[in-house]
Amino acid sequence: MVCPSSIYPSAVGASLLVAAALLFGCRGDAETPEAQPSAPAASPTEVSAPLFPAQAPIATIPAEEILRAGQAVPFQICSLTAGWERPDLDEMQPVFTNPRFGDGSKPWPRNYAYYLSDFSYRRFPTANSANAELNAFSGFWSRGDAATTEQRCDYQALSQGAVGDARAFQSLDVIGRDVLAIRRLEDYLAVLVGSGTQPDVYRNVVFPYPPSSGFFDAPVQSVQVVDTHGVKLYEERGNAGAWYEQAQYDGSGQLEFLVVGGSPPVRSTEITIKPGARLLKLFGGQSGGLTLAGTVTVLDEQGAEVTKVSWAPQTELWQPLASLDLLSGTYRLRFEAPGQTHRFLILTRDDLALP
């Protein structure tokens, strides 16, 4: 298993490297500093692996409870790009106006979430068609004049079983964080990253999955990213295209955006709003057409209705469907959109420039 490399001392200190090695049982391809007798590692509290039912709402499992559960997953940094810069909206215009990704003038809101995201989970890393949106909107192609890339592995070799004993692999693109460990919990992957940020570093992390584990064939495939403080930064869930959720949080655990999609006429999810983010802006639109009439109902933790907003059929892309002004707290959002496939994007940041 590959642990955090010692060539990134600014991201994680030596004591953190030792703690990660002891906690997760990983070992790196570089020397790991030995723990000093004066500062022994604390014994972790044993936590059983949480259940993750097929349509459990997002953000219901505390991040700190998954850090010690499950099985260790060997991984390696396949490529590392330093000096990377996320392209601005002007650079993204050729992508935004590509009819494959939107209506020819603007991208579908769901695709715009790929542009905002610092994490990209790839179930089929070598499938170009399956990753077309991720490849285009991640902005990795815009490396900047000062960027340098260190290639550490070969996808073709990985496909032939060069990683562990697996005959297939998956990958995760990570912007700005050092990857310390990956744990497997049934059909669920937990990724531990450093708390320090490196916004100009782009990592592609690869890892195998044993076909016999049933992970890839499970009804729910999910990945959650947490930092060493136990703050959830990202979560993505779905089951073979029938429904999916994708959410990103800032360093304090505040929701930045949420994507809710799927084919059921009624779909609900759970969100937690912390102080400082109160206004939720809801956008819709999906490949093949605009959003039809629908309703979103906000319920509190006791199930009482807080507010309910209905919208008429969209007449243009990026026309807001609803704005929800919420106090801090935990809520369940219930979407009702009969006769259509859901493609909803919720933004909580008002400083984002929209396409």
C-alpha positions, -999 to +999 in steps of 0.1 A: +000+000+000+012+035-007+012+061+020+018+098+018+051+106+003+078+123+023+084+147-005+054+168+006+064+179+041+044+211+038+012+192+034+015+168+063+042+167+091+062+136+101+040+129+130+009+128+108+027+104+084+034+081+113-001+083+127-016+075+093+007+045+089-002+032+124-039+039+120-044+025+085-017-001+083-002+014+052+034+015+041+050+038+015+076+035-011+097+060+008+111+058+043+084+066+069+098+085+099+099+064+131+076+075+160+094+092+189+091+075+223+080+108+238+050+110+216+034+075+212+004+071+189-029+071+207-049+039+206-079+044+183-114+037+195-128+007+177-158+016+155-179-009+136-186-003+099-218+017+095-246+004+074-252+022+041-287+013+029-294+016-008-310+050-007-297+065+025-296+103+023-263+119+019-244+134+049-260+111+075-229+091+084-204+111+106-171+112+088-151+104+120-169+070+123-156+056+090-119+064+095-110+032+113-136+008+098-134-015+069-104-028+050-073-010+037-072-004-001-037-003-017-033+027-039-007+048-057-003+083-071-004+076-108+004+112-118+011+144-100+010+178-116+024+208-097+017+244-107-017+235-121-043+263-124-081+258-127-092+274-160-114+305-157-148+308-173-134+324-205-110+294-210-140+271-204-162+286-231-153+260-258-165+233-233-195+253-221-208+258-256-202+223-268-237+209-277-226+175-262-225+191-227-254+215-228-277+234-251-249+248-273-247+281-254-244+270-217-236+237-200-261+215-181-259+225-144-249+189-136-218+192-158-210+226-143-207+208-109-178+188-124-160+221-131-165+232-095-154+199-079-120+192-064-126+155-066-135+132-096-143+096-090-138+074-121-153+040-121-140+032-156-108+053-159-099+040-194-134+045-209-132+078-229-169+080-235-178+074-199-154+101-188-161+127-215-177+152-192-152+147-164-123+151-188-137+182-203-150+200-172-122+191-147-099+215-165-069+192-161-061+199-198-054+235-188-022+229-169-007+264-172+028+274-185+045+267-152+029+233-146+050+201-145+037+166-145+053+135-130+039+103-144+044+074-120+023+046-136+009+033-169-028+028-174-022+000-199-001-019-174-027-013-146-054-027-169-034-059-171-033-063-134-001-045-123-019-031-092-022-057-066-040-089-078-069-071-095-076-072-132-093-038-132-088-005-113-106+027-105-092+062-099-099+094-081-086+129-092-078+150-062-070+187-064-052+204-035-049+175-010-024+148-002-040+113-001-031+094+030-053+063+030-083+046+014-107+022+032-133-001+018-166-004+037-189-029+020-199-009-012-184+023+001-149+038-002-136+063+024-106+084+014-085+102+040-067+133+028-044+158+045-059+189+061-033+212+044-043+225+010-022+227-021-045+243-047-019+241-075-014+203-071-034+178-091-032+141-082-045+111-100-049+082-076-054+047-088-065+016-067-077-019-075-109-035-065-113-073-063-141-085-086-150-111-060-158-084-034-189-074-052-180-037-048-183-028-084-216-047-089-232-034-057-264-014-061-248+016-045-213+028-054-200+056-032-169+074-023-165+098+006-135+121+012-126+133+047-096+151+061-076+143+092-098+165+113-128+143+104-143+170+081-162+156+051-151+173+019-168+153-008-193+125-013-206+108-045-232+081-046-252+063-072-266+030-086-260+023-122-275+055-135-309+052-119-301+079-093-270+097-080-259+124-056-228+144-055-219+169-028-188+191-020-180+208+013-155+235+022-128+230+048-153+237+077-177+211+064-201+237+049-221+225+019-209+242-013-229+224-039-252+194-042-263+175-073-294+153-071-303+132-101-323+101-111-354+087-127-378+082-098-407+108-099-402+115-062-366+118-048-355+130-014-321+138+002-308+152+034-286+183+038-271+201+068-266+238+067-241+254+091-241+290+101-229+312+072-247+295+043-285+301+043-295+307+007-299+277-015-303+283-052-318+254-072-311+249-109-323+222-133-319+210-168-307+177-183-295+163-215-324+162-240-344+191-225-352+217-199-368+209-165-405+205-165-428+217-137-421+204-102-419+210-065-394+209-037-405+206-001-382+213+028-388+193+060-370+198+093-355+169+114-389+162+129-405+159+095-424+192+098-427+212+066-406+243+066-413+256+031-426+244-002-417+259-036-432+250-070-419+260-104-433+262-139-415+245-169-382+261-177-380+284-207-342+287-207-312+269-192-298+283-159-332+299-151-334+294-113-361+270-103-362+281-066-344+300-039-346+286-004-336+309+025-328+285+054-314+289+089-287+266+100-299+231+107-305+197+091-332+194+065-347+168+041-354+181+006-382+162-012-382+167-050-413+159-070-409+160-108-433+136-125-426+124-159-389+134-161-354+125-151-341+146-123-310+168-128-309+193-100-279+214-089-281+233-056-255+260-049-250+276-015-222+300-025-232+334-039-197+343-050-197+318-079-198+332-115-223+312-134-218+301-170 
